Structure formats: structure tokens, C-alpha cells
Amino acid sequence: MMVMMDSAMAGRRLAAHREGVDATAFDPGTQLAFASCGSGTVTIARRIPGQLTVVQIWRPSPGAHE
């Protein structure tokens, strides 16, 4: 699970993404969050104040991680 929290608001939970998340990353410059999922997809979401909005679900070619 990928959870976005606001540390300035006592850790208030802003959003969650449930799709068998294996790993996550956040780019503060672009405000994009990335979640690699067990289904073989990468979910890309944008942080908009107070929420996390899915921008794209990327399906890499089979074997792309190798």
C-alpha cells in the first residue's frame, strides 16, 4: 500500500493507493509519486494539495526489469 501523509498536519492521512505495492518513490520537484506494483504495473500519481491523483498506470514491456 502507498499512503501519502501530511507531516505538517500531525501525520494526517491524505490518500492511499492499494494495488499490491512493492516499492514507492516521490519526486518533490515534479510532485509525482511512483508505486511499482506486484501486478507488473507502475502507478504514477501527482500530489495536489490535500490529495493524490493517479496520472497514469504504466505497463512496461514483459521482462523490462531484468
C-alpha positions in Angstrom: 0.0 0.0 0.0 1.2 3.5 -0.8 0.0 6.1 1.7 0.5 9.9 1.5 0.6 11.7 4.8 0.9 15.4 5.7 3.7 15.8 8.3 2.7 19.4 8.9 -0.8 18.2 10.0 0.3 15.7 12.7 0.6 12.9 10.1 -3.0 13.2 8.7 -3.5 10.6 6.0 -4.3 12.4 2.7 -4.5 9.5 0.3 -3.8 5.8 -0.2 -3.3 3.5 -3.2 -3.9 -0.2 -2.8 -2.7 -2.5 -5.6 0.0 -4.8 -4.1 2.6 -2.0 -3.9 6.2 -3.3 -3.8 8.1 0.0 -3.7 7.4 3.7 -3.8 9.3 6.9 -4.7 8.4 10.6 -4.6 9.9 13.4 -6.7 9.4 16.7 -4.9 10.4 18.7 -8.0 7.6 17.3 -10.1 5.3 16.4 -7.2 4.9 12.9 -8.7 4.7 9.7 -6.7 5.6 6.3 -8.2 4.4 2.9 -7.0 5.7 -0.3 -8.5 3.0 -3.0 -8.1 3.1 -6.8 -8.0 0.8 -6.8 -11.0 3.7 -5.6 -13.1 2.5 -2.0 -13.4 3.8 1.3 -12.2 1.2 3.7 -10.9 2.2 7.4 -11.3 0.3 9.9 -9.2 0.5 13.7 -8.8 0.4 15.4 -5.4 -2.2 18.1 -5.5 -2.6 19.9 -2.1 -4.7 17.6 0.0 -4.9 14.7 -2.4 -3.1 12.2 -4.6 -4.4 11.9 -8.2 -3.5 9.0 -10.5 -2.0 10.4 -13.7 -1.1 7.1 -15.4 -0.8 3.4 -14.9 2.3 2.4 -16.9 2.6 -1.2 -18.1 6.2 -1.8 -19.1 7.1 -4.5 -21.6 7.4 -8.0 -20.2 10.9 -8.6 -18.7 11.7 -4.9 -18.6 13.0 -5.2 -15.0 15.7 -7.7 -16.0 
